[in-house]
Amino acid sequence: MKEKNWLAPKLHLFIHVLTPVALTNDTPLSLREALLRGGRRKNNGVILTFAFPQRHFTAQPSLSLLSSFLYQLGCGSVGVDFLASVSSYPKPDDKIRSTSLKHFFSQVQGGGNAGNALTCVARLGLNPRLISKVANDAQGKSILEELESDGVDTSFFIVSEEGNSPFTYIIVDNETKTRTCIHTPGYPPLIPDELSQSQLLSALDGANMVYFDGRLYETALIIAKEAACKNIPILVDAEREREGLDDLLNFASYAICSARFPQAWTEAPSLPSALLSMLLRLPNLKFVIVTLGEDGCIMLERSVNGGSDAEEIDIHGLLESLKQRKDESKTIPTCISSVVTKLSANGIGTVFGRLFIGTAEKIPPSELVDTTGAGDAFIGAVVYALCAGMPPEKMLPFAAQVAASGCRALGARTGLPHRTDPRLATFL
């Protein structure tokens, strides 16, 4: 059952966990915090009190039931995508036809990084909320309706009576398997004063993760500061350099970057050294992931347990040794990891941590349709994995599998899997 008003006064749900609860390192951090901060121990159990309208009852909840009381808050872009699939990208003054006219409804669908990522989160079974802005026009109504139909809470959206909602023209090139995006921003833009303090606190109430796609930065910074005060983990999508992104990254617990971002942002001479530089420059960062399309991803995780006598290893050499361990015959996503060690890069510094390589699924050419939104799907899957307490060795292949599923259909959302998808059965 889904309720939107969790602030009903003097009405509570008392959940008594009657069996012993073991809070180990394998217990999701969000659940551990909920158990420890949201209740008191009694008879080898935990009593939790949650706001719940109109009824009282006692139950023995599973992890999935407890997770239903936790939310993932996002702030960022939404829009409508108008997709045209073509046999090859047109030349100047060309007149060509779309190859996908028979699939009209897949040609027009919701888009935007935050909208796509949180749609993914919702389809995987979590409860995302989204803060963004649309106009009271046909496109704005379509955006809201599509998000709500997928289970994304849009009650914190700002709806302008004037202006236009965001939209994007996307040309999908069947020959090169690439896409070209032409974006028109929404107007008027979201300003921080449109989100009241009470709305902000309500949006954060019960949140165990906050996600930003790097847009709407003025409002995002206000949310980030409040989330940091409440010790809520923050994930930032660092797709490219944007105004305000530096300030937002200072609050980040986790960062997921596009292939070019780490070196562009740090000015480091190589990708491995740039990842190390990011951990040094951002002390709150627990890990950074860089996505590399068909080449998978690289993740650098900070460790707080490194000993002072640990052997120092050059991060470039370590990355090459991990690459040599890849099994090229496997078509499914895999993960190769190092042990915790002291990683260094010349002229950058040292960090105690672990390095991971995640491989991408090798999608047969006949099944690869469109890569639009693949990065958003990957991020949505990582949000789910963090909330579910997946270790990196499981999280990276899971995220790659979710992203690959999305590439088998036109548009960012058509192919996004639900948690019942057979391809995800080994992870969930």
Secondary structure per residue as TSV (DSSP state, phi and psi in degrees):
chain	resnum	aa	ss	phi	psi
A	1	M	-	360.0	136.1
A	2	K	-	-114.3	121.9
A	3	E	-	-117.6	139.1
A	4	K	S	-93.7	-23.7
A	5	N	-	-101.2	100.4
A	6	W	-	-100.9	14.4
A	7	L	-	-111.8	15.5
A	8	A	-	-60.9	123.0
A	9	P	T	-71.9	143.2
A	10	K	T	64.1	13.8
A	11	L	-	-121.6	123.8
A	12	H	E	-134.5	153.9
A	13	L	E	-103.5	122.6
A	14	F	E	-101.8	111.9
A	15	I	E	-103.8	116.7
A	16	H	E	-101.0	115.2
A	17	V	E	-85.8	102.7
A	18	L	-	-86.1	-16.1
A	19	T	S	-98.2	156.2
A	20	P	-	-57.9	142.4
A	21	V	-	-112.7	117.2
A	22	A	-	-96.9	114.5
A	23	L	-	-95.3	96.7
A	24	T	-	-111.4	178.7
A	25	N	T	-67.9	-16.9
A	26	D	T	-84.7	-12.7
A	27	T	S	-73.9	129.6
A	28	P	-	-50.5	136.3
A	29	L	H	-55.3	-41.1
A	30	S	H	-61.0	-39.1
A	31	L	H	-72.2	-40.8
A	32	R	H	-59.3	-44.0
A	33	E	H	-65.5	-38.7
A	34	A	H	-64.4	-40.2
A	35	L	H	-68.1	-41.9
A	36	L	H	-79.6	-34.2
A	37	R	H	-97.0	-22.2
A	38	G	H	-94.9	-0.9
A	39	G	E	-159.9	-166.3
A	40	R	E	-133.2	149.3
A	41	R	E	-75.1	142.8
A	42	K	E	-158.1	127.1
A	43	N	T	53.0	49.3
A	44	N	T	63.4	18.6
A	45	G	E	-131.2	-165.8
A	46	V	E	-135.6	135.8
A	47	I	E	-105.4	123.0
A	48	L	E	-111.3	141.8
A	49	T	E	-119.7	123.2
A	50	F	E	-122.6	143.2
A	51	A	E	-67.2	134.3
A	52	F	-	-156.4	121.7
A	53	P	T	-65.6	135.3
A	54	Q	T	75.6	2.6
A	55	R	-	-156.2	157.6
A	56	H	-	-124.8	134.3
A	57	F	-	-159.7	162.5
A	58	T	-	-115.2	139.7
A	59	A	-	-150.3	164.0
A	60	Q	-	-103.9	99.2
A	61	P	-	-83.9	149.2
A	62	S	-	-89.3	176.2
A	63	L	H	-59.8	-39.0
A	64	S	H	-64.6	-35.4
A	65	L	H	-68.1	-43.9
A	66	L	H	-62.9	-37.7
A	67	S	H	-64.4	-24.7
A	68	S	T	-69.5	-12.0
A	69	F	T	-96.1	3.5
A	70	L	-	-113.7	148.4
A	71	Y	E	-127.5	157.4
A	72	Q	E	-117.3	119.4
A	73	L	E	-99.6	130.8
A	74	G	E	-121.4	153.7
A	75	C	E	-140.0	124.9
A	76	G	S	166.0	-154.2
A	77	S	-	-86.8	146.0
A	78	V	-	-134.1	171.5
A	79	G	E	175.0	-177.5
A	80	V	E	-111.8	131.6
A	81	D	E	-102.0	127.6
A	82	F	E	-105.6	108.9
A	83	L	E	-102.9	137.6
A	84	A	E	-130.2	117.1
A	85	S	E	-92.2	126.4
A	86	V	E	-127.2	155.1
A	87	S	S	-66.5	-34.6
A	88	S	S	-158.6	154.7
A	89	Y	-	-63.7	135.2
A	90	P	-	-70.2	150.7
A	91	K	-	-90.2	163.5
A	92	P	T	-52.7	134.4
A	93	D	T	71.8	5.8
A	94	D	-	-71.0	152.2
A	95	K	-	-122.8	114.9
A	96	I	-	-129.7	170.7
A	97	R	-	-114.7	149.5
A	98	S	-	-70.8	148.4
A	99	T	S	-96.8	5.5
A	100	S	-	-125.7	29.5
A	101	L	G	-63.3	-29.0
A	102	K	G	-73.1	-11.4
A	103	H	G	-112.5	59.3
A	104	F	H	-58.2	-43.5
A	105	F	H	-69.6	-25.0
A	106	S	H	-80.3	-12.3
A	107	Q	H	-81.3	-23.6
A	108	V	E	-122.8	114.1
A	109	Q	E	-155.2	167.9
A	110	G	E	-65.4	151.4
A	111	G	E	-147.7	-159.2
A	112	G	-	92.1	137.1
A	113	N	H	-54.5	-52.2
A	114	A	H	-66.8	-41.1
A	115	G	H	-61.2	-42.1
A	116	N	H	-67.5	-48.0
A	117	A	H	-62.1	-41.5
A	118	L	H	-78.1	-24.9
A	119	T	H	-62.2	-41.7
A	120	C	H	-60.9	-46.0
A	121	V	H	-58.6	-43.6
A	122	A	H	-66.1	-43.0
A	123	R	H	-66.4	-24.9
A	124	L	T	-81.3	-4.7
A	125	G	T	111.6	2.9
A	126	L	-	-94.7	-173.1
A	127	N	-	-126.1	75.7
A	128	P	E	-80.9	148.3
A	129	R	E	-118.2	148.8
A	130	L	E	-133.2	133.3
A	131	I	E	-106.6	120.8
A	132	S	-	-161.8	-167.9
A	133	K	E	-143.2	137.9
A	134	V	E	-135.4	168.4
A	135	A	E	-94.4	162.2
A	136	N	S	-84.2	60.8
A	137	D	S	-123.2	-180.0
A	138	A	H	-60.2	-40.1
A	139	Q	H	-68.1	-40.6
A	140	G	H	-61.8	-43.3
A	141	K	H	-64.0	-38.7
A	142	S	H	-64.3	-41.4
A	143	I	H	-58.4	-49.9
A	144	L	H	-64.7	-43.9
A	145	E	H	-63.4	-40.8
A	146	E	H	-68.8	-42.1
A	147	L	H	-62.3	-45.3
A	148	E	H	-64.0	-36.5
A	149	S	H	-66.1	-25.3
A	150	D	T	-90.8	-2.9
A	151	G	T	97.1	14.9
A	152	V	-	-90.2	127.6
A	153	D	B	-75.3	116.4
A	154	T	-	-106.7	14.6
A	155	S	T	-68.0	-12.6
A	156	F	T	-101.6	10.3
A	157	F	-	-69.3	148.3
A	158	I	E	-99.2	126.9
A	159	V	E	-114.3	116.7
A	160	S	E	-87.9	137.7
A	161	E	S	-76.5	-15.7
A	162	E	S	-123.0	171.9
A	163	G	S	86.8	-156.6
A	164	N	B	-138.1	151.5
A	165	S	-	-83.2	156.1
A	166	P	-	-67.6	147.1
A	167	F	E	-151.4	159.4
A	168	T	E	-139.4	133.1
A	169	Y	E	-90.7	129.1
A	170	I	E	-124.7	122.4
A	171	I	E	-103.0	116.8
A	172	V	E	-99.7	116.9
A	173	D	E	-90.5	108.9
A	174	N	T	-68.8	-22.2
A	175	E	T	-75.8	-47.0
A	176	T	T	-98.8	-5.8
A	177	K	T	58.2	39.5
A	178	T	E	-121.1	169.1
A	179	R	E	-136.2	147.9
A	180	T	E	-118.5	128.3
A	181	C	E	-112.1	134.8
A	182	I	E	-122.9	106.5
A	183	H	E	-103.8	138.8
A	184	T	E	-116.0	113.5
A	185	P	-	-66.3	158.4
A	186	G	-	-74.3	155.4
A	187	Y	B	-145.6	138.2
A	188	P	S	-75.1	155.1
A	189	P	-	-71.1	160.6
A	190	L	-	-70.7	132.1
A	191	I	-	-117.7	150.1
A	192	P	G	-56.4	-34.5
A	193	D	G	-64.2	-18.5
A	194	E	G	-74.5	-16.1
A	195	L	S	-106.2	107.1
A	196	S	-	-71.1	162.4
A	197	Q	H	-61.6	-38.7
A	198	S	H	-66.9	-38.2
A	199	Q	H	-65.0	-41.1
A	200	L	H	-60.7	-47.0
A	201	L	H	-66.2	-37.1
A	202	S	H	-65.4	-40.6
A	203	A	H	-64.5	-35.1
A	204	L	H	-84.1	-14.3
A	205	D	T	-62.5	121.1
A	206	G	T	81.3	3.0
A	207	A	E	-76.5	135.2
A	208	N	E	-112.6	3.2
A	209	M	E	-161.5	140.1
A	210	V	E	-123.3	134.0
A	211	Y	E	-125.5	135.2
A	212	F	E	-125.9	138.3
A	213	D	-	-96.5	6.9
A	214	G	S	93.2	-6.7
A	215	R	-	-98.9	172.7
A	216	L	S	52.2	45.6
A	217	Y	H	-63.8	-32.8
A	218	E	H	-65.1	-44.7
A	219	T	H	-69.9	-39.5
A	220	A	H	-59.7	-39.0
A	221	L	H	-65.3	-38.6
A	222	I	H	-64.2	-43.2
A	223	I	H	-64.4	-42.7
A	224	A	H	-61.8	-42.3
A	225	K	H	-62.7	-42.1
A	226	E	H	-69.0	-40.1
A	227	A	H	-63.7	-40.5
A	228	A	H	-63.6	-38.1
A	229	C	H	-63.2	-29.5
A	230	K	T	-94.4	6.0
A	231	N	T	58.2	35.8
A	232	I	-	-89.9	127.1
A	233	P	-	-58.6	145.8
A	234	I	E	-125.7	129.4
A	235	L	E	-113.0	131.0
A	236	V	E	-118.9	131.5
A	237	D	E	-88.3	110.9
A	238	A	E	-102.6	77.2
A	239	E	S	-74.0	-44.8
A	240	R	S	-159.5	167.4
A	241	E	-	-65.5	128.5
A	242	R	-	-137.0	159.5
A	243	E	T	-62.1	129.9
A	244	G	T	85.7	-8.1
A	245	L	H	-66.6	-36.1
A	246	D	H	-57.2	-45.9
A	247	D	H	-65.0	-38.8
A	248	L	H	-66.9	-39.8
A	249	L	H	-63.3	-26.6
A	250	N	T	-63.9	-21.9
A	251	F	T	-95.7	-6.9
A	252	A	-	-71.6	135.3
A	253	S	S	-87.8	-31.8
A	254	Y	E	-140.1	144.2
A	255	A	E	-132.5	135.9
A	256	I	E	-120.9	123.1
A	257	C	E	-117.1	152.9
A	258	S	-	-74.7	168.9
A	259	A	T	-59.4	-36.5
A	260	R	T	-89.5	-17.7
A	261	F	H	-63.7	-48.7
A	262	P	H	-54.9	-46.1
A	263	Q	H	-71.7	-37.9
A	264	A	H	-63.1	-38.1
A	265	W	H	-79.5	-37.9
A	266	T	H	-95.9	-18.7
A	267	E	-	62.0	25.0
A	268	A	-	-75.1	153.8
A	269	P	S	-75.5	-14.2
A	270	S	S	-146.6	163.5
A	271	L	H	-65.3	-46.7
A	272	P	H	-59.5	-42.8
A	273	S	H	-68.3	-30.1
A	274	A	H	-67.6	-40.0
A	275	L	H	-63.2	-42.4
A	276	L	H	-63.4	-40.8
A	277	S	H	-62.1	-37.0
A	278	M	H	-63.8	-41.6
A	279	L	H	-65.5	-33.9
A	280	L	H	-71.9	-37.9
A	281	R	H	-80.3	-21.9
A	282	L	-	-121.5	87.0
A	283	P	T	-64.1	-20.2
A	284	N	T	-82.1	-10.5
A	285	L	-	-75.7	124.5
A	286	K	S	-88.3	-35.6
A	287	F	E	-154.6	159.1
A	288	V	E	-130.3	136.3
A	289	I	E	-119.7	136.4
A	290	V	E	-115.7	125.7
A	291	T	E	-91.7	140.4
A	292	L	-	-127.6	27.6
A	293	G	G	63.1	-130.0
A	294	E	G	-66.5	-13.1
A	295	D	G	-89.3	6.2
A	296	G	-	86.1	-133.1
A	297	C	E	-155.2	164.6
A	298	I	E	-126.5	136.2
A	299	M	E	-127.5	134.2
A	300	L	E	-117.5	119.0
A	301	E	E	-110.3	131.0
A	302	R	E	-74.7	142.8
A	303	S	-	-120.6	138.2
A	304	V	S	-100.3	3.2
A	305	N	-	-109.0	12.5
A	306	G	-	-70.5	136.8
A	307	G	-	-86.2	153.7
A	308	S	T	-68.0	-19.8
A	309	D	T	-95.8	8.4
A	310	A	-	-64.4	146.2
A	311	E	-	-68.4	136.4
A	312	E	E	-87.8	128.4
A	313	I	E	-125.6	135.1
A	314	D	E	-68.0	129.9
A	315	I	H	-65.1	-29.3
A	316	H	H	-67.6	-43.8
A	317	G	H	-65.2	-38.4
A	318	L	H	-65.5	-42.1
A	319	L	H	-61.4	-42.1
A	320	E	H	-64.4	-37.6
A	321	S	H	-67.7	-34.8
A	322	L	H	-68.3	-39.4
A	323	K	H	-61.3	-35.7
A	324	Q	H	-68.9	-17.3
A	325	R	T	-89.0	-3.8
A	326	K	-	-67.7	139.1
A	327	D	-	-96.5	101.1
A	328	E	T	-68.1	-14.1
A	329	S	T	-79.4	-16.6
A	330	K	-	-81.5	134.8
A	331	T	-	-97.5	-19.0
A	332	I	S	-85.9	156.4
A	333	P	-	-63.4	141.7
A	334	T	-	-135.1	173.7
A	335	C	E	-138.9	133.9
A	336	I	E	-119.7	131.4
A	337	S	E	-130.9	156.5
A	338	S	-	-97.8	172.4
A	339	V	-	-83.6	167.6
A	340	V	S	-66.7	128.8
A	341	T	E	-151.8	175.2
A	342	K	E	-92.6	106.7
A	343	L	E	-94.8	139.3
A	344	S	E	-136.0	158.1
A	345	A	E	-143.8	134.1
A	346	N	T	-58.2	125.1
A	347	G	T	81.0	-1.5
A	348	I	T	-108.6	-55.3
A	349	G	E	140.3	-163.8
A	350	T	E	-131.6	151.1
A	351	V	E	-144.1	137.6
A	352	F	E	-81.5	127.0
A	353	G	E	-178.5	-171.7
A	354	R	E	-124.4	145.8
A	355	L	E	-112.4	138.4
A	356	F	E	-129.6	144.7
A	357	I	E	-116.9	125.1
A	358	G	E	-109.0	129.6
A	359	T	-	-91.4	156.0
A	360	A	-	-92.8	158.6
A	361	E	-	-68.9	139.4
A	362	K	-	-87.2	94.1
A	363	I	-	-80.0	127.4
A	364	P	-	-57.6	140.1
A	365	P	T	-52.7	-33.3
A	366	S	T	-70.3	-18.8
A	367	E	T	-100.5	-16.8
A	368	L	-	-78.9	115.8
A	369	V	-	-108.0	-50.4
A	370	D	-	-160.9	130.0
A	371	T	-	-93.2	4.3
A	372	T	T	-57.0	127.2
A	373	G	T	80.2	7.1
A	374	A	H	-62.0	-40.0
A	375	G	H	-65.5	-38.0
A	376	D	H	-65.1	-40.4
A	377	A	H	-63.4	-41.6
A	378	F	H	-59.7	-45.5
A	379	I	H	-64.4	-44.4
A	380	G	H	-57.6	-40.1
A	381	A	H	-68.0	-36.5
A	382	V	H	-66.0	-40.1
A	383	V	H	-57.8	-46.7
A	384	Y	H	-60.3	-47.3
A	385	A	H	-61.1	-41.1
A	386	L	H	-64.1	-42.5
A	387	C	H	-67.7	-29.6
A	388	A	H	-88.0	-4.5
A	389	G	T	75.7	25.8
A	390	M	-	-68.8	137.9
A	391	P	-	-71.6	160.3
A	392	P	H	-56.3	-36.1
A	393	E	H	-61.7	-24.8
A	394	K	H	-98.5	-36.2
A	395	M	H	-62.0	-46.3
A	396	L	H	-65.9	-46.6
A	397	P	H	-63.5	-36.0
A	398	F	H	-61.7	-48.2
A	399	A	H	-63.4	-38.7
A	400	A	H	-65.8	-37.3
A	401	Q	H	-66.9	-42.0
A	402	V	H	-63.0	-44.4
A	403	A	H	-62.7	-40.9
A	404	A	H	-65.2	-36.3
A	405	S	H	-61.0	-39.7
A	406	G	H	-66.6	-23.7
A	407	C	T	-79.7	-2.6
A	408	R	T	-94.2	9.2
A	409	A	S	-146.3	161.6
A	410	L	S	-75.4	130.3
A	411	G	S	95.0	171.3
A	412	A	S	-78.0	-23.9
A	413	R	S	-115.7	-22.2
A	414	T	T	-53.7	-43.8
A	415	G	T	-94.8	2.2
A	416	L	-	-60.0	127.4
A	417	P	-	-79.2	154.3
A	418	H	-	-92.0	164.0
A	419	R	T	-64.9	-16.2
A	420	T	T	-84.9	-0.5
A	421	D	-	-61.0	129.7
A	422	P	G	-57.2	-29.2
A	423	R	G	-65.4	-20.9
A	424	L	G	-99.3	0.5
A	425	A	T	-59.4	-34.5
A	426	T	T	-75.5	-13.1
A	427	F	T	-100.2	-26.2
A	428	L	-	-111.8	360.0
